[in-house]
């Protein structure tokens, strides 16, 4: 344990599709043995000698990043997700290139009972923030908040592609940031869930008529689906609009094919995003904790399914086979 690290006893961890993808090496960047998990909630139990911002007993959240160079301009601005030499992913190993500088078996992700992480990436959580919500914010919340902060301003029209764990938080965060939100889904049954979450509109992706009407309708479209959807969603963006991909495709679908014409003649943009740096993570936690009545409104869709860690394999099976009708599975020790 280094002088700038904290030791955290994990009590809850959200289960993400990323955990399943990494377990199965779908992205081609996994190193084994591997302990996944990047939506951790736990208690600080030990401090390095130079730790100043945390104390034993603090409740903290741990996300996708466990360390960065902390010297480049991005890191100094609290945008460690853009670290010029690559951040250290919470459970990424050398196969992940600059994002996994240390072998993954030197440390574990948030499925660990006890883990060590740099002080700067153990985020102090508001005392009244429910653990199951805190977990999802550390993963799905950060994944959606980063592109929203980068591309969206009050009054912007935002399209959210797919209403799963990422999409549900995306709708809520976008609404609290003053955006007009439309959910796009292949499942027409999710229309009611989208409206309950606060969405202003819903478009059935399987309806050619609805898709035609939705062309050039959003300033930003955030595609959360990991399956290959190509750049067909670019036609939904207005002139000077942006298509942002946060759903990570498998290694055999990682190619990008699109026409240069809409990018050149209409100034449309294609971007990607994965996580927040420390500044935006703290901003998001404050935003949510200040609006808990909104983020915790009773809804069958936003309810988390809490399962014991002893059933982690069953939980992964349910997630992989899309047998979960709740917002997210959260594992509890």
Secondary structure, DSSP 8 states (H G I E B T S, - for coil): --TTEEEEEEEEEE--HHHHHHHTTTTS---SS------EEEEEEEE-TT--S--TT-EEEE-SEEE--S-SHHHHTT-GGG-TT--EESS--GGGGGG--S-GGGS--TTSSEEEEEGGGSEE--TTS-HHHHHHIIIIIHHHHHHHHHH--TT-EEEEE--SHHHHHHHHHHHHTT-EEEEEES-GGGHHHHHHHT-SEEEETT-HHHHHHHTT-EEEEEE---S--TTGGGGGEEEEEEEEE-S---GGG------SHHHHHS--EEEE-----HHHHHHHHHHHHTTHHHHT---TTT-EEEEEGGGHHHHHHHHHTT---SSEEEEE-
